[in-house]
Amino acid sequence: MLPLVLYDILSKLPGNSWSPNPAKPRFVLSYKNLPFDTVFVEYCDIAPKMKEIGASPNKRDGSEVYTLPVLSDPNTGALITDSWAIAVYLDETYPEKPVFPKGSRGLIRSFDSAVGALLRASLEFSLLRSSQILNERGQKFFINVREAFFGEKVDEWSPEGQKRDAQWEALEQKYYGSAKIWYEEIEGKWIMGDTFSYADIIFAAHSFWLKKVCRDDEWKRIASLHDGRWKKLLAEAEKECNLV
Ligand SMILES: N[C@@H](CCC(=O)N[C@@H](CS)C(=O)NCC(=O)O)C(=O)O
């Protein structure tokens, strides 16, 4: 079998990986033990590079945007844009070790939307930290795109003080607070009890992102929340996916 190719976003961090959406297919590929290579692309080169390889653009608020992750599968000729579409493709093409247990896809899709909506209130903080781990060219492009999206200059995204505190409160109480309620309903380690699924990958990918972009004291704050359960859950998901 030829290795698949995952297109991910370049950063200054050792090992490069940081971004939550490309992290999701990385978890899936590793969980399924599929061979793959990663091509890291500078943020500002995503559109030209994806056009060059013939990838389809994604949709954002009705307009077309070239986004990562993109997966190329030389075994079938498939070239897939979007983390969700990649996960569905991988499960359909390589059904061993499914990440969507039979009948679960609709519910996991709702879970994906719920998690995304809960992260929205702290997004400006998370994206500020994300911008700081990019190389200069990528950083400039990233900030321009997000300034247009938020309608605010980068300095206004998450200044220390009341606004930053409210974003942290949303992250700790709304996002992880809701997750605590969900996970307390479960009999077992994973969202689906004893069955590992893409829902756990979505959740782990977000904690992975925060761990990578946050400063040490900020990650420590998340890691110690609710008796350390999110740090532990991330480590367990990484282990389940053969990533550590
Ligand atoms: N729904 C898409 C979202 C992908 C996405 O927004 N990717 C970001 C990086 S995490 C991106 O490539 N952005 C390019 C841009 O905004 O120009 C997915 O899950 O793959």
The ligand as an ORCA input file, in Angstrom:
! r2SCAN-3c Opt
* xyz 0 1
  N     -14.310     22.651      8.112
  C     -12.932     22.651      7.710
  C     -12.239     23.835      8.289
  C     -10.801     23.880      7.840
  C     -10.148     25.189      8.163
  O     -10.787     26.234      8.397
  N      -8.832     25.133      8.132
  C      -8.066     26.306      8.414
  C      -6.901     25.900      9.269
  S      -7.400     25.112     10.780
  C      -7.545     26.857      7.088
  O      -6.979     26.125      6.303
  N      -7.741     28.142      6.834
  C      -7.268     28.790      5.638
  C      -7.769     30.200      5.561
  O      -8.547     30.609      6.430
  O      -7.356     30.888      4.611
  C     -12.267     21.330      8.158
  O     -12.710     20.776      9.168
  O     -11.346     20.869      7.495
*
